[in-house]
Amino acid sequence: MKWVHRVTITVFDKPGENKAETTEGLKALVPFNLENAKIKIEDQHAEGFNQRKINILIITLTKEKHTNDFLQFLLNTLNEEQKRLLVSQAESRLDEELDYFIRIEKDKWVQERQIWLTDSGNCYHIKLSLAAFPKKRETALKLVEKMFFQKNI
């Protein structure tokens, strides 16, 4: 079953942070070798407050095998309480385009490889473009519930 059309994982690397650690953390969120899959980490640049330079590191997964492998990894890494929370907050995490958003605390992931949901900006952003058919909000919300309580993707 196709659950998502695209997974986009983004992280900001701010001045004073260790870009190598942040990049390794980003790679660790993907359960396969990016180079072998011919997926590149996009590195964009932005200017923050006080003209601080910020790197924006982005991985985009579009192949069904890659998106399913990522989802399976995510589901295996989240505990039951986190899954219930993500489902209970589905309404506020879903936008008009049927993209579903999750934030993972960056420091906890980089240092301990532990997924900790957060609302703060110091995080890895995960955007799941849901494959809801028909493309309606109600269908997408049901898909989220089914996805998080599925044993295998």
C-alpha positions, 0 to 999 in steps of 0.5 A: 500500500502506498502511504505517502507520496513523499517524505521530506526531512529538514534540519537547520544547522545554525552557527556554532553547531557541529554541521557534521553531527547534524548531518550524521543525525539526518542520515541516521533518520533514513534506514538505508544508505543514501549514496547507494540509493542515489539520494543527495542531501540538499544544502540550502543557505538562509540568513537568520536573525542578525544576519546569521548564516543558517544551513538548511539540510534536506533529504527528500524521498519519493520512491515508494520503497524508500518512503515505506522503509522510512515509515517502517523505521519511524514506526519501529522507533516510536513508542506506543505513547508517541504513536497515540499522541501523533494520532490524537494531534493529527488534526493540528499536524495536517495542513490543507495540502494533506501534508502531515508534520512531525518534529523530533528534538535535534539534540536528543536524536544527535546525542542519543539516537532517541526520538523525542517529539517536540514543538520547538524549533531546534529539531528535525522536521519530517513532512509526510505528503499523505497518499490519501485517496480520495484527496480529502481531509477525512481520508487523510486523518483515517490514513494517519490513524491506520498508518501509526497502528499498522504493524508492517508498512 
